[in-house]
């Protein structure tokens, strides 16, 4: 049984997700469908790229990932079928695959252009249902990736900021995501943190002008309501409030400066 995941900004109050599932199951009735998230911030491609990247590595080979955060639907932007590390991602060519592209080996990338794999009628505003979902169904049913369209050499990649090593030996990054708990995930990785701690074992974390303190192990290392910095499950430096929302209390979000020094 093929495994198909869905990641969208559709929310869960409308019919859109169910329509995509129905199309997939019409073509591949034995497919297993897993919802990654349908609460990506609307039209927020960076948020979608982060969620998709975090989930990707925990799925088995031959999984098919359908990602739809597509503010350019109906325009000339392409739809892509990308094969990374034994798994396939179907998504608009707007940067949604940027973080997977950064972190996993690319084996094949194709422009989805074969109308024989689409639904008979294609809406200009719902390519998730009428193109990506049926293509996923055909792939789940055994169609080869080459059937979706021709290979291409380039794709859109988000221009995401990278952490900067400071003159004093610290590192400055920024918040890239906050989860439902209000935990602030930065783009400062374990490698960059270790670079700082090698010469500054007592280095502390700052969010904007606010001093958070040293890197700790887990949320309960501070009392409820207190702020904490730690290495989060995403593999990057995270700022949180034990049993509270750092995003709300600090009024922080994507783009807020995070410094370790």
Secondary structure, 3 states (H helix, E strand, C coil): CCEEEEEECCCCCCCHHHHHHHHHHHHCCCCEEEEEECCCCCCCHHHHHHHHHHHHCCCCCCCEEEEECCCCCCCCCCEEEEEECCEEEEEECCCCCHHHHHHCCEEEEEECCCHHHCCCCCCCCCHHHHHHHHHHHHHHCCCCHHHHCCECCCCCCCCCCCCEECCCCCEEEEEEEECCCCCEEEEEEHHHHHHHHCCCCCCEEEECCEEEEEEECCHHHCCCCCEEEEECCCCEEEEEECCECHHHHHCCCCCCEEEEC
